[in-house]
Amino acid sequence: MTDKKEIPQHEAMDTILRYLIDNKSDRPIHSHTIWKEVYPDQEEEIVYFLLRKIMTTADDIVITHIRSIETHNFEVFFEANAITKRYLEEQGGFTKQYLREQADKIEQIRIDTLQTEKLESEVDIIRFQRGLGKRLTIWGVILTAISILVSFLTSLYQTQPTRNLENEVSLLKKKLDSVTYSLQQTTLQLQNIELQLSKDTLSSN
């Protein structure tokens, strides 16, 4: 609802319910009277719009006697009942309903955000696993080539056991051992990273 006081629509509808409860009598109250008594500074159509929303609310929170519901010829008599008072005073009225709806929207946004983050984490893990597989494949090819080269050199020079050749083969074997160790350490680190990513994904659910 838009007015000078900028009263929210749900609060304005609760104000109308309070008016109906406080002025309950044997005679129902005409829509024109509600307009003049509750929100005379508003345009008539705006107040009738609020009354129409109250009429269409589930559980029949007010009793209505309809003559016309046309926008420019709105004639409806309203009266409060036991449901009206319980809805406003015990259930919090339209204001409490509005706050619940807003809380549900916020919670849904939070759930959607978590789902999105989960999917993004899963995609990151898949990409990481694919990259890890490629890197391990490359290292495996390199180690295989080095191993074949060492075996070839060893068989080539085993008939010529000079000190220099033995030293070269020994040095090459040491380099191979160093590369193998580095690969093992790298693989272990990558596995730890993958495990941590999996834990982070599970903790975010």
SVG drawing of the C-alpha trace seen along z (x, -y; Angstrom):
<svg xmlns="http://www.w3.org/2000/svg" viewBox="-28 -12 116 70">
<polyline fill="none" stroke="black" stroke-width="0.4" points="0.0,0.0 1.4,-3.4 0.4,-6.5 2.1,-9.3 2.8,-7.2 4.0,-4.4 2.2,-1.7 3.0,1.8 0.1,3.6 0.1,6.4 0.0,3.9 -2.8,2.0 -4.9,5.2 -4.3,6.0 -5.5,2.5 -8.7,3.1 -9.2,6.4 -8.6,4.6 -11.2,2.0 -13.7,4.7 -13.1,6.5 -13.3,3.3 -16.5,2.2 -18.2,5.5 -22.0,5.2 -25.2,6.7 -24.9,4.8 -22.1,5.4 -20.0,2.5 -20.2,1.2 -17.0,0.9 -17.5,-2.8 -17.6,-3.3 -14.4,-1.3 -12.7,-3.5 -13.8,-6.7 -13.1,-5.4 -9.8,-3.7 -8.0,-5.2 -9.8,-8.4 -6.6,-9.9 -6.3,-7.0 -8.0,-6.7 -11.1,-4.6 -9.9,-2.0 -6.8,-1.3 -8.8,-0.5 -11.2,1.6 -8.3,3.5 -7.2,4.3 -10.8,5.4 -10.9,7.6 -7.7,9.3 -9.1,9.9 -12.2,11.4 -10.2,13.9 -8.0,15.0 -8.4,18.7 -10.4,19.8 -13.0,17.0 -11.4,14.8 -14.3,12.3 -18.0,12.5 -19.0,10.7 -22.3,9.7 -21.7,8.9 -23.8,6.5 -21.1,5.7 -17.4,6.2 -16.8,4.1 -13.8,1.8 -15.9,-1.4 -19.0,-0.1 -17.7,1.8 -20.4,2.6 -19.6,5.2 -20.6,5.4 -18.0,6.8 -18.2,8.2 -15.6,9.8 -16.1,13.2 -14.2,15.5 -11.8,16.5 -11.0,12.9 -9.9,12.3 -7.9,15.6 -6.2,14.9 -5.1,11.4 -4.3,11.9 -3.1,15.5 -1.7,16.1 -0.2,12.7 -2.5,11.7 -1.2,10.7 2.0,9.3 3.0,12.6 2.1,14.4 4.2,11.9 7.2,12.4 6.9,16.2 6.8,15.9 9.9,13.7 11.7,16.1 10.8,19.0 12.2,17.1 15.4,16.3 15.8,20.0 15.1,21.1 17.8,18.7 20.2,20.1 19.5,23.6 19.8,22.7 23.2,21.0 24.5,24.1 23.4,26.3 25.1,24.1 28.3,24.1 28.1,27.9 27.8,28.3 30.7,25.9 32.9,27.8 32.0,31.1 32.9,29.7 36.2,28.4 37.0,31.9 36.2,33.6 38.5,31.1 41.2,31.7 40.9,35.4 41.1,35.3 44.2,33.0 45.8,35.3 45.2,38.3 46.8,36.5 49.8,35.4 50.3,38.9 50.1,40.3 52.8,37.9 55.1,38.8 54.5,42.5 55.6,42.1 58.7,40.1 59.7,42.7 59.2,45.6 61.4,43.9 64.1,43.2 63.8,46.8 64.2,48.1 67.2,45.8 68.9,47.0 68.3,50.6 69.7,50.0 72.8,48.2 73.4,50.9 73.2,53.7 75.3,51.7 78.2,51.0 78.1,54.1 80.7,55.6 82.9,52.6 83.1,52.1 85.3,49.0 85.1,46.7 83.7,43.8 80.9,45.8 80.0,47.3 80.0,43.9 77.7,42.5 75.2,45.4 75.3,45.0 74.7,41.3 71.8,41.9 70.3,44.4 70.5,41.8 68.7,39.2 66.0,41.8 65.6,42.5 65.3,38.8 62.7,38.3 60.8,41.3 60.8,39.9 59.7,36.5 56.8,38.1 55.7,40.0 55.7,36.8 53.8,34.9 51.2,37.7 50.8,37.8 50.3,34.0 47.8,34.1 45.9,36.9 45.8,34.9 44.4,31.9 41.8,34.1 40.8,35.5 40.6,32.0 38.3,30.8 36.1,33.8 35.8,33.0 35.1,29.4 32.3,30.4 30.7,32.7 30.9,30.1 29.1,27.6 26.0,29.8"/>
</svg>
